[in-house]
Structure formats: structure tokens, C-alpha cells
Amino acid sequence: MSRGVLLFVRGDGKRSDEIARAVALVRDIATELGRPVLISPDKTFDLGLIVAVGGDGTFLDASHEALSLDVPIAGVNAGSLGFLTEITPDEPDELRRVLGPSPLIQWRIALSVTVLRGEEKVLTAAAVNELLVMRHPDGTMLDFAIRYAAMNLPHYKADGLIVATPTGSTAYNLSLNGPILFPTEHAMVVNAVAPHALTQRPLVLPSASELEISLGEGETATLSVDGGRPVALGPGDRIVAREMHRMLKFVPSSRRTFFDVLARKLHFGRRD
């Protein structure tokens, strides 16, 4: 196993004291275990692990580095427990396990997202959480033509459309009353934002087949992938999404399951 540990932190000034304490703890434990540590964006040695320190947004940014470098990623939360940053700084034994020679790896899918304008590729990106197509604030409702595995779906008329991975099913998709998927499933959720008809329900589809989304004639919209910079879409543009060949190597907490996190974050299953 490569020894290098890359600490990924945001420099936006939020929760700076908590982040500094968490970073110091990770560095101390890594040094104790004989692993060199660098702070992103410095990547001058052979990396074996990325540790994202912050919140779920920081983890998402770091996850694209992890996918690109094909290394495992763990999340250390510098605030309240997150869906993705499951490990807290008051768990030094857990950090020793994560930074040890054989951390537990949970394989999660990401989606390959391509925007085609005619035959030209306007955008290629990886979606760990979701892709979101939205109408312009002063625009009209969108009419989405959708094909999946060479089959035509009924048109979706809505203000927007989200395609979420299992990891992203607990994010924006959940706020749209979409289903929660177990994070290691090979599936994606297609869900409308403010649909015209209540009969347009979320769909869960296998992620191995290709999903193609097209705008209606004369329509314009924006596309964002994992909350990144919006990309303008025009009439006839097509968005193609399917599971990437490379998967995200997620290092989960050994102290709590996915359902424990749901119970804590969403009060999942509580009757009071």
C-alpha cells in the first residue's frame, strides 16, 4: 500500500478552529503510524489515501480527486456528523483504523456525465452525488425527453430533473421525496423537480445502462454536476449518463452503519 496521506480541506474560513484541530489530530496519528502527510493541492508523493476534513461538501470535492487518482477516501467531520463525513475527531481509534494498512473499503458507483451538442462533447464530468438540470429563473417549464437502455420513457414536464446516485439519494433527491438507496447499489434515481403532474414519480433504474436526457424544442436550461459550476444547455443538447467503470473507494466508519447515520441525521424510524 502507498504510504502517502493527502488531507483535503477547504480554505473558505468556515469552522476553521474545528478543522485545524481535526487536521492536527490526523497528522499526529499518521506520523505515529509512519505515514507522510500533505495538504491538498500538493500531491508530490505516491498517495494511498485521501482524508477529507470538513463537511459533506468538502468530501464531494475531494471525492473527484479520489476517483481521478483511484485511491480510497475517508471523511472526517469538523462539525456535526455528516452522511459522507462519518468519522469524528473524538474517535482517535477509528482514525488509527482508517490510517492503518488495511482500512475497510466500501465500493460506490459514480456516474459518467456527458453533454453532447450534435456530435461535439461540450462537457464530461463524474457525478458522485447527482446531476441536476434546471430551467432558468425567468424560463418556462421544461419538457424532458428521456431514453433509457434504448427505450423511450414518458416525457417529464417539470422545472427540473435530477439523476442521483445511491450516495446522492440522501441529498437533494431526498428533499424531493425521492427514495433512499443503499449506498453500494448499482442504481440511479430519476426524479422531477416541481413536476407538472403528480403521476410523474421517481424512478429507480439500473446504472449499467445508458440514460439520455434531451431538452424540448426552443428550451434552455442549466446543468450542474455535484453542485459544481452551472453549464448552459440549449435546444437539442443531450445529456448522457451511465455508471463509470471506475468506482469510488469509500472508507466508512466501523462504529456506525448506514442505518445508524440515517437514524441520527433523519430520525429514521422514530415514532416520537
N, C-alpha and C positions, 0 to 999 in steps of 0.2 A: 504494500500500500504506500502511496505517496505520502510524505510526512507533512507537507505544507498546508497551513490553515489560512484561508482568506476570510477576514472579518469584513462584512458588508454593512456599512452604516450610512444613514442619510445625514447630510450636513445642513439640514433646514432649521436647526436650533430647537426643535421640539423635543421635550423630555431629555434635554441634554445631560442633566445630572444623572438620571436613571440609566441612560445609555452609557455614560462614562463609567459608571460603577459596573455595569454588566460587561463592558469591553475589558475592563481591568481584570475581572474575575476569569473570563475566558482566557485571556492572555496568561494569567498566572497558572491556570490548570494546564494549558497547552505546554507552557515552559516546563512545568513539573513532569509532564509526560514526554518531554523531549521533542516537541513539535514546534517548528518555527512558525511565526505568525506575521502576516502582513495585513495592512488595512487597504481595502479597495480604494482606488482602481489599480494599485500596484500589484502586478502578478508576475514577479520576476523569478519565481521558483516553481517547481513541479507541484501542483496542487493536488491534494487528496480530499479536501473538504471545504465547503463554504458555510460559514455561520452568519446568518442574517440577524442583526441585533436591532430591535425596534418593534414595529407593529406589522400587521399583515401586508400593508402597502410596501414596506421595506422588503419583506420576504418575496413578494411578487417581482419586484425589480431584480432582486438577487437571483431568483429562480431562472431568469433568462440567461444569466451568466452560467448557472449550473448546467442548464441544457446545452449551451454552446460549448462548455468545457467538458461536459459529460462526467461531472463529479457529483457526489452526494451533497445535499444541503440540509441544514438544520436551522430552526428558528428559535431565537431566544428573545422572549418578550420583555421589553423595558417598561411596560405599563401593566394593564390588565391582561389576563390570559386571552390569546387570540386563537382563531381557528387554525392558523398556519404556524404561528409562533407559539408552540405548545409548551416549551420549556421555560421556566422562570429562573432568575438569578439566585433564588433561595434554594435551589436544588443542585448543590455542587456535585453530589454523587451522580446525578443524572448527566451533568456536563462531562464528568470523567468518562462515563459510558460513551457519550456521543463522540468525544475526542479520542477515545481508545482505538485499538487496532481493528475491531470488528463491530462497528455500530449496526444496529438493526436498520435495514433498508426496506422502505415501502415504495413499490413502483407505481407511479401515477402517470396517466396519459397527459399529453398536451396536444393541441390541435394545430395543424399547419394551415395557415390562412393566406390565401392568395386573392388579390383583386386583379381581374382581367378587364382591359378596355380594348375590345376587339381581340387581337392576339397578343397585345402588349401586357406584360406584367407590371402593374402600377405599384403593387405592394406585395411583399412576402413577409410574414411575421409568424411568431409562435404564440399561441394563446394557452396559458396555464390555467387561467380563470374563465375567460369569456371573450367573445366578440360582441359588439353592440352596434347596431345600425339605427340611427335616429333621424327623424325629419328635422329640418331647420326650424328654429323657433317661430319664424313667420311663414313656414311652409304648410302644406296641406297633409292630410293623412296619406300614408304610403300604401301602395298595393304591391305586396311581395309575391313574385312567382318563385316557387321553391321546387327543386327536384332533389330526390334522394335515391341513390342506387338506381339511377336512370328511370325512376318513377316520378310522375308529377303529383305533388300534393295540392290540395285545395289552396287557393290564394289566401294569404293572410293580409287583412286590411287593418292597419294599426299605426300608432305614432312611431313605433319602432319594433325591432326584433332583436332578441338576444339568443346566442348559442353558447351554452355553458358546459364546461367540463364537469366531471364529478367533483373535482376540487372547488370549482366555482359555483357549484349548485347551492352552497350555503351563503353566497354573496348576493348580487343584485337579483339573480333568479329567485332566491327565496323571498325577497321583498315583493316579487310579482306573483306570489302564491305558487311558485314552481316547486317541483318535488325535490327532496333531498336524496342524492345518490351516494352510495358508499364510495369512498374516495379511490379505491383500487379498481372500480368497474371500468370496462371499456365501452363507454356510452357517452352521449351528449344530450342535452336538453334544448329543444327549440321552444321558445316562449315569446309571446307577443307583449309589447308594452302598450297599454291602453288600447286593447283590440276593439274594433268596431262592433263585433258580435261576441256575446258571451259563450257561444258554441266553439270559439277558437281556443281550444285548450292546449296546455303544454304537451309536447311530445317527447318521449324518451326513445332515442334511436341508437343502434349500434354505431360506434365511432369508426369502424373499419371501412365503411362505405362512404362515398363522396356525397357531400351536401352542397348544393349550388343555390344561391340566392340572387335574384335579379330584381332591379327596380322597374317600375312601370314606365310607360312612355311619358317623357317630359318631366320625370321626377328627379329631384336631387336630394341628397342626404349626406350624413357624415358617418364614418366608421371609426370606432376606437377599439383597440385590442388591449386587454388588461389595463384599461384606464389610461392608455398612452395618448399621445397627441392625435387629435381627430384628423382623418383623411377625407377629403371631399369626394363624393361619389356623384356621377352623372347618369343620365338616361342610358340604358344598355349596359352599364357596368355590371359585372358578375363577381360575386364573392364565392370562392370555393374553399370548403373546409373539410378536413378529414384528419384522422389520428396520425400523428407523426410517428416515424419509425423509432426515433429516439424517445425514451421515456424519462420523466423526472425521477431522480433518486432521492426520495424524501426520507429524512431521518425523523421518525416520530418519537414521542415520549413513551417510555416504557412504564410510566406511572399511571397513565390515563388512556382510555380507549377513545375512539371517535365518538362513541355514545356518551362517555363522560364529558367530553367537550361540549356536545350538544346540550346535555343537561345543565351544564354550568352557564353557557352562553345564551341558550334559548329557553331555559327552564323546561326542556323537552320532557314530556311525560308527567309533569307535575299536575296535581289536581287542586292545589290551593291557589 
